């Protein structure tokens, strides 16, 4: 192995260790929150796409956990930010941690990928840019990824909270 390969491997291991630590801190924070709210849920941690990923799941049904998702994921977004702040407080580093509760983000990701595929088909058939409704940063990222996977380009336009995706024809 060359010196550059060794340092790249070490850097990758350091990144994985750091992301696993973020997940542990987030899990501890969220377990405390579940205790305070008297809600049942299991914490699942992973590292996906160079970020820590933490999910709260429930065997007893996700009805109680829906309170933590809120309307259109608003409570989930707020909890994600609070969890990121808890990680930042412990590590001193900004976190890109992704939180999912009761499979909300996983379901939303599938819906948004389908929306991106439909917009790609429309842009290809019409030859015109396709403008989508305003979305959160998470939602826009999923759509951008779906458009890229289909071989087209997309851009975000507008100002928050009215920022939206435009799918560009080939």
C-alpha positions in Angstrom: 0.0 0.0 0.0 1.3 3.5 -0.8 1.4 6.2 1.8 -1.5 8.1 0.2 -3.7 4.9 0.2 -2.9 4.3 3.8 -3.8 7.9 4.9 -7.0 7.8 2.8 -8.1 4.5 4.5 -7.3 6.0 7.9 -9.3 9.1 7.0 -12.2 7.0 6.0 -12.1 5.0 9.2 -11.9 8.3 11.2 -14.9 9.6 9.4 -16.9 6.4 10.1 -15.9 6.5 13.7 -17.0 10.2 13.9 -20.3 9.5 12.3 -20.9 6.5 14.6 -20.2 8.8 17.5 -22.8 11.3 16.2 -25.3 8.5 16.0 -24.6 7.4 19.6 -25.0 10.9 20.9 -28.2 11.4 18.9 -29.6 8.1 20.1 -28.9 9.0 23.8 -30.6 12.4 23.3 -33.6 10.8 21.5 -34.0 8.1 24.2 -34.2 10.8 26.8 -36.8 12.6 24.8 -38.9 9.5 24.4 -38.7 8.9 28.1 -39.8 12.4 28.9 -42.7 12.1 26.4 -43.5 8.7 27.7 -43.4 7.2 24.2 -42.3 3.7 23.2 -39.7 3.5 20.4 -36.6 1.7 19.4 -33.6 3.6 18.1 -31.8 2.3 15.0 -28.5 3.9 13.9 -26.6 3.6 10.6 -24.2 5.6 8.4 -25.6 6.4 5.0 -24.1 8.6 2.3 -21.5 10.1 4.6 -23.9 11.1 7.3 -25.2 9.5 10.5 -28.8 8.2 10.1 -31.0 7.6 13.2 -34.5 6.2 13.1 -37.1 5.8 15.8 -39.3 2.8 15.2 -42.0 1.1 17.2 -43.2 -2.5 17.3 -46.5 -1.4 18.9 -47.5 0.6 15.9 -46.4 4.1 15.0 -49.6 5.9 16.0 -47.9 7.4 19.1 -44.8 8.3 17.1 -46.9 10.2 14.6 -47.0 13.0 17.2 -43.2 13.3 16.7 -43.6 13.5 12.9 -46.3 16.2 13.0 -48.2 17.6 10.0 -46.1 17.4 6.8 -43.1 16.3 9.0 -42.8 19.7 10.7 -42.2 18.3 14.2 -39.7 15.8 12.7 -37.7 18.6 11.1 -37.6 20.5 14.4 -36.5 17.3 16.3 -33.8 16.7 13.7 -32.5 20.2 14.2 -32.6 19.8 18.0 -30.8 16.5 17.7 -28.1 18.1 15.5 -27.7 20.8 18.1 -27.3 18.1 20.8 -24.6 16.4 18.7 -22.9 19.8 18.1 -22.9 20.6 21.8 -21.1 17.3 22.5 -18.6 17.2 19.6 -18.1 20.9 18.6 -18.7 19.9 15.0 -21.7 20.7 12.8 -23.8 17.6 12.2 -25.6 16.6 9.0 -27.4 13.8 10.9 -30.6 12.6 9.3 -33.5 11.6 11.5 -36.5 9.4 10.5 -39.5 8.6 12.7 -41.9 5.8 12.1 -40.6 5.5 8.5 -41.9 8.9 7.5 -38.8 10.0 5.6 -38.4 6.6 3.9 -42.0 6.8 2.6 -41.5 10.4 1.6 -38.3 9.6 -0.2 -40.2 6.9 -2.3 -43.0 9.4 -3.1 -40.5 12.1 -4.1 -38.5 9.8 -6.3 -41.7 9.0 -8.1 -42.5 12.7 -8.5 -39.0 13.3 -9.9 -39.4 10.4 -12.4 -42.7 11.9 -13.5 -41.2 15.4 -13.9 -38.3 13.8 -16.0 -40.8 12.1 -18.3 -42.8 15.4 -18.7 -39.6 17.4 -19.4 -38.4 14.8 -22.0 -41.8 14.6 -23.8 -42.5 18.4 -23.8 -38.9 19.6 -24.2 -39.8 22.3 -21.7 -38.5 22.9 -18.1 -40.8 21.5 -15.4 -41.3 23.5 -12.3 -42.4 21.7 -9.1 -44.1 23.0 -6.0 -41.9 24.5 -3.2 -40.2 21.9 -1.0 -37.9 21.5 2.0 -34.2 21.0 1.4 -34.6 17.3 2.2 -37.4 17.0 -0.4 -35.4 18.9 -3.1 -32.3 16.8 -2.5 -34.3 13.6 -3.1 -35.9 15.0 -6.3 -32.5 16.2 -7.6 -31.0 12.7 -7.0 -33.9 11.1 -8.9 -33.5 13.5 -11.8 -29.8 12.9 -11.9 -30.3 9.1 -11.8 -32.7 9.5 -14.8 -30.0 11.3 -16.8 -31.3 14.9 -16.7 -30.3 18.0 -14.8 -32.3 20.0 -12.3 -31.9 23.3 -10.4 -33.4 24.9 -7.3 -34.9 28.3 -7.7 -36.6 30.8 -5.4 -36.1 31.8 -1.8 -36.9 29.7 1.3 -39.5 28.7 2.2 -40.8 29.0 -1.5 -37.7 27.3 -3.0 -38.6 24.8 -5.7 -37.0 22.4 -8.2 -36.9 22.9 -11.9 -36.3 19.8 -14.1 -34.5 20.8 -17.3 -35.0 18.9 -20.6 -32.0 17.3 -22.2 
